[in-house]
Amino acid sequence: MTLRPLRLPSDLKTLAEIIPPAFQYPDNDAWSMQPEEVESFVDSINGIRRLWPLLVAAAALSPSMRDAFRGFVWEEDGQMVGSANVLRRGATDRWYIGNVAVLPDYRRRGIARRLVEACMDLARERGAKTIMLDVVAGNVPAVSLYERLGFEQFSGLAYLTLAAEHDLPPHALPEPARLEVGSIFDWRPRYDLAERITPPHVRRYAPVEEAVFRRPAALRMLSPVIRLATGMENRAITARDGGGAVIATGVIAARRRAGGVNELSLMLDPGADELGPALVAAVAGVVRQISPGRRIDLTVPHWQEDLIGAALAVGFTRRLDEHTMGIHVGMG
């Protein structure tokens, strides 16, 4: 039994092999990684493997990227049976633990706890003040583990899905509102809207900071190569009212290869909730123009209840919910 740091890029191939089966839940299929999600995930991992020398060079130019590929693995019986990633959120002192995965035959043995504790220790050593993670709301053993480690729930996420064959209602924002599709590196509208509408209970662990939204310049230079290597195209969405004020923002990750899923996240100013159904339909229409014939997975924060309702109204189904949990580990 061995706990060791993640070794990249040599561990990437094995991660692509163990994470999909580690995220299978026979008793609740909605939690499981679906075949289309596996395609997208494996493509992304393979893209990182191909780009690794360029990513290392970019990290040398952008200090915030040096903490983007850290983590730990658990080895037993001569094989990797568990893993967890930990990364810095932009150039901040807020960290995030993700992909806590243990193969089904090795669960309930304390492996997940050891992995998470190792990630927490690393984040502290690297100057973390806050650590966050997401966990499926119904996964009681995992939620209990994180609570015992000191995490508390402060927000949540709704995961909604639109089937590829589902017809959208007419999708255009009513005038004078307008929808803009731009570069993912145009971060200011997303920051400005988040700064205006994020509630205090969320800011307690996830304050709205420019450094979370601003992407390293080195990634801008690499973005065409990343798009080719991963098969994903990222776009930013901004909706404005007649006076030009930002009323909604989002990020699209659209597939440019066969299979996989399209991913979408959205936020809407509560003062413009009446535009919710039209906004969701319009943005889903943009996703389908970029990458037709695939399902769309939409992520919405729980505190955006009206936006969740708008997505359901245009044909999305609510697949699962996650708790967003946090812990303060440093001063500040």
C-alpha positions in Angstrom: 0.0 0.0 0.0 1.6 3.3 -1.2 0.5 6.9 -1.1 2.6 9.0 -3.5 2.5 12.3 -5.4 1.0 12.2 -8.8 3.8 11.9 -11.4 3.0 13.7 -14.7 2.9 13.0 -17.5 3.6 9.3 -16.8 0.5 8.8 -14.6 -1.9 10.3 -17.1 -2.6 7.1 -19.1 -3.4 5.2 -15.9 -5.6 8.0 -14.7 -7.6 7.8 -17.9 -8.1 4.1 -17.2 -9.1 4.1 -13.5 -11.2 7.3 -13.2 -14.1 6.2 -15.3 -14.6 2.9 -13.4 -14.0 4.7 -10.1 -16.9 7.0 -10.9 -19.4 4.2 -11.4 -22.2 3.8 -8.8 -24.4 0.7 -9.6 -27.0 1.7 -7.0 -27.4 5.2 -8.5 -26.7 5.4 -12.2 -27.3 9.2 -12.3 -24.1 9.6 -10.3 -22.1 7.5 -12.7 -19.8 8.8 -15.5 -21.8 8.2 -18.7 -20.2 6.8 -21.9 -20.3 10.2 -23.6 -18.6 11.8 -20.5 -15.9 9.1 -20.6 -15.2 10.0 -24.3 -14.8 13.7 -23.4 -12.6 12.9 -20.4 -10.3 10.5 -22.1 -9.9 12.9 -25.0 -8.9 15.7 -22.6 -6.4 13.5 -20.8 -4.8 12.4 -24.0 -4.7 16.0 -25.1 -2.8 17.0 -22.0 -0.4 14.1 -22.6 0.3 15.4 -26.1 0.7 18.9 -24.9 2.7 18.3 -21.8 6.1 19.8 -23.0 4.2 23.0 -24.0 2.3 23.1 -20.7 5.5 22.8 -18.7 6.9 25.7 -20.7 3.8 27.8 -20.1 3.9 27.1 -16.4 7.5 28.4 -16.4 6.1 31.7 -17.8 2.9 31.8 -15.7 3.4 31.0 -12.0 -0.3 30.4 -11.4 -0.1 27.4 -13.7 2.5 25.6 -11.6 -0.2 24.5 -9.2 -2.6 23.3 -11.8 -1.5 19.7 -12.1 -0.9 18.4 -8.5 -2.3 15.4 -6.7 -1.8 12.0 -5.2 -2.4 8.4 -6.1 -2.9 5.3 -4.0 -1.3 2.0 -5.2 -2.1 -1.5 -4.0 -1.7 -4.9 -5.4 0.8 -3.5 -7.9 -1.7 -1.1 -9.5 -3.1 2.4 -9.0 -6.5 2.1 -7.3 -7.2 5.6 -6.2 -6.4 9.2 -7.0 -7.2 12.8 -6.1 -6.2 16.2 -7.7 -5.6 19.5 -6.0 -5.1 22.8 -7.7 -4.9 26.5 -7.0 -7.8 28.6 -8.2 -6.0 31.0 -10.5 -3.4 33.1 -8.8 -5.3 33.1 -5.4 -4.7 31.4 -2.1 -7.9 29.4 -2.6 -7.5 25.7 -3.6 -9.8 23.1 -5.0 -9.8 19.3 -4.5 -11.3 17.3 -7.3 -11.5 13.8 -8.9 -11.4 12.0 -5.6 -11.6 8.5 -7.1 -11.3 5.0 -5.6 -12.0 1.8 -7.5 -15.2 0.1 -6.2 -13.4 -3.0 -4.9 -11.2 -0.8 -2.7 -13.8 1.5 -1.2 -14.6 1.7 2.6 -11.0 1.2 3.5 -9.9 4.8 4.3 -8.2 5.4 1.0 -10.2 8.4 0.0 -9.5 10.0 3.4 -5.8 9.5 3.0 -5.9 11.0 -0.5 -7.9 14.0 0.6 -5.7 14.6 3.7 -2.6 14.5 1.5 -4.2 17.1 -0.8 -5.0 19.3 2.1 -1.5 19.1 3.5 0.0 20.1 0.1 -2.4 23.0 -0.3 -1.4 24.2 3.2 2.3 23.9 2.4 1.6 26.0 -0.7 0.0 28.8 1.2 -3.7 27.9 0.9 -6.1 29.9 3.1 -9.3 28.1 1.9 -9.8 24.6 0.3 -13.0 23.7 -1.5 -14.5 20.6 -3.1 -17.8 19.3 -4.6 -19.5 16.1 -3.6 -22.7 14.4 -4.9 -25.4 15.4 -2.5 -26.7 11.9 -1.9 -23.3 10.3 -1.4 -23.7 10.1 2.4 -20.4 8.3 3.1 -18.4 10.9 1.2 -20.3 13.9 2.7 -19.7 12.5 6.2 -16.0 12.0 5.4 -15.6 15.6 4.4 -17.5 16.9 7.4 -15.2 14.9 9.7 -12.2 16.5 8.0 -13.7 19.9 8.9 -15.4 20.9 5.6 -18.9 22.5 5.7 -21.5 23.0 3.0 -21.8 26.6 1.9 -23.3 26.3 -1.6 -24.2 23.7 -4.3 -24.5 22.9 -7.9 -27.3 21.6 -10.1 -26.3 19.4 -13.0 -28.9 19.5 -15.8 -28.9 17.7 -19.2 -30.5 18.4 -22.5 -30.8 15.4 -24.8 -29.4 15.7 -28.3 -32.7 14.9 -29.8 -34.8 17.4 -27.7 -36.2 20.3 -29.8 -35.6 23.7 -28.3 -38.3 26.4 -28.2 -37.7 29.5 -30.3 -34.4 30.8 -29.1 -33.7 34.4 -29.4 -33.5 37.0 -26.6 -36.3 39.6 -26.8 -35.1 43.0 -27.9 -33.4 45.1 -26.8 -31.4 42.4 -25.0 -28.6 40.9 -27.0 -26.3 37.8 -26.8 -22.6 38.0 -27.6 -20.3 35.0 -28.3 -16.7 35.8 -27.7 -13.3 34.7 -26.5 -12.9 32.7 -23.3 -10.1 35.2 -22.4 -12.6 38.0 -22.2 -13.1 37.5 -18.5 -14.2 40.9 -17.4 -18.0 40.5 -17.9 -18.0 37.2 -15.9 -16.1 38.9 -13.1 -18.3 42.0 -13.1 -21.5 40.0 -12.9 -20.2 37.6 -10.3 -19.0 40.6 -8.2 -22.5 42.1 -8.4 -24.7 39.1 -7.7 -22.7 36.5 -5.7 -24.4 36.1 -2.2 -22.5 36.6 1.0 -22.7 32.9 2.1 -20.9 31.9 -1.1 -18.2 34.6 -0.7 -17.3 33.3 2.7 -15.3 30.5 1.1 -15.2 31.6 -2.6 -14.7 35.4 -2.7 -15.1 37.0 -6.1 -11.5 37.7 -7.2 -10.2 38.8 -10.5 -7.4 36.3 -10.3 -9.9 33.4 -10.5 -11.4 34.7 -13.8 -8.3 36.0 -15.5 -6.5 33.3 -17.5 -2.7 33.2 -18.0 -1.4 34.9 -21.1 0.6 31.7 -21.9 -2.7 29.8 -22.3 -3.9 32.4 -24.8 -0.9 31.6 -27.0 -1.5 27.9 -26.6 -5.3 27.9 -27.1 -5.3 26.9 -30.8 -3.0 24.0 -30.1 -5.1 23.0 -27.0 -8.2 23.1 -29.1 -6.7 20.7 -31.6 -5.3 18.4 -29.0 -8.4 18.1 -26.8 -11.1 18.3 -29.4 -12.8 21.1 -27.3 -13.6 24.6 -28.3 -14.2 27.1 -25.5 -16.4 30.2 -25.9 -17.6 33.0 -23.6 -21.2 34.0 -23.5 -22.4 37.5 -22.5 -25.9 38.8 -22.5 -26.5 42.6 -22.3 -29.6 44.7 -21.8 -30.6 47.6 -24.0 -28.2 49.9 -22.1 -25.2 47.6 -22.5 -25.2 46.3 -18.9 -24.2 42.7 -18.4 -27.2 40.6 -17.3 -25.9 37.1 -17.9 -22.6 35.3 -18.6 -21.5 31.8 -19.4 -18.8 29.5 -20.6 -19.2 26.9 -23.4 -17.0 23.9 -23.8 -18.1 22.4 -27.2 -16.9 19.2 -28.8 -15.2 19.3 -32.2 -14.9 15.5 -32.5 -17.3 12.7 -32.7 -19.0 11.6 -29.5 -18.6 13.2 -26.1 -20.8 15.9 -24.5 -21.0 19.7 -24.7 -20.6 21.5 -21.4 -22.2 24.8 -20.4 -22.2 27.0 -17.3 -24.4 30.0 -16.8 -25.2 32.9 -14.4 -28.0 35.4 -14.6 -28.6 38.6 -12.8 -31.7 38.1 -10.6 -33.0 41.4 -11.8 -33.4 39.8 -15.3 -35.0 36.5 -14.2 -37.9 37.0 -16.6 -35.4 36.4 -19.5 -34.2 33.1 -18.0 -36.0 30.7 -20.4 -35.1 32.7 -23.5 -31.5 33.0 -22.3 -31.1 29.3 -21.7 -32.7 28.4 -25.1 -30.6 31.0 -26.9 -27.3 29.8 -25.4 -28.2 26.1 -26.0 -28.9 27.1 -29.6 -25.4 28.6 -29.9 -23.9 25.4 -28.5 -25.8 23.3 -31.1 -24.6 25.6 -33.8 -21.0 25.0 -32.8 -21.3 21.3 -32.0 -24.6 19.7 -33.2 -25.9 16.3 -32.4 -24.7 16.0 -28.8 -26.2 16.3 -25.4 -25.6 19.5 -23.4 -24.7 19.4 -19.7 -25.5 22.6 -17.9 -24.2 23.6 -14.5 -26.0 26.2 -12.4 -25.3 27.3 -8.8 -28.1 26.4 -6.3 -28.5 30.1 -5.4 -29.7 30.7 -9.0 -33.0 28.9 -8.4 -34.9 30.9 -11.1 -32.2 30.0 -13.7 -32.5 26.3 -12.8 -36.3 26.6 -13.2 -35.7 28.3 -16.6 -33.6 25.4 -17.8 -36.2 22.9 -16.8 -38.8 25.0 -18.6 -37.0 24.7 -21.9 -36.4 20.9 -21.7 -33.4 20.3 -19.5 -33.7 17.5 -16.9 -32.1 17.7 -13.5 -29.6 14.8 -13.3 -28.0 15.3 -9.9 -27.0 17.9 -7.3 -23.7 18.4 -5.5 -22.8 20.1 -2.3 -20.0 22.6 -2.5 -18.0 22.4 0.7 -15.2 24.5 2.1 -12.7 24.8 5.0 -10.5 27.6 6.1 -6.9 26.4 6.7 -4.9 29.6 7.0 -5.1 33.2 8.2 -7.1 35.7 6.2 
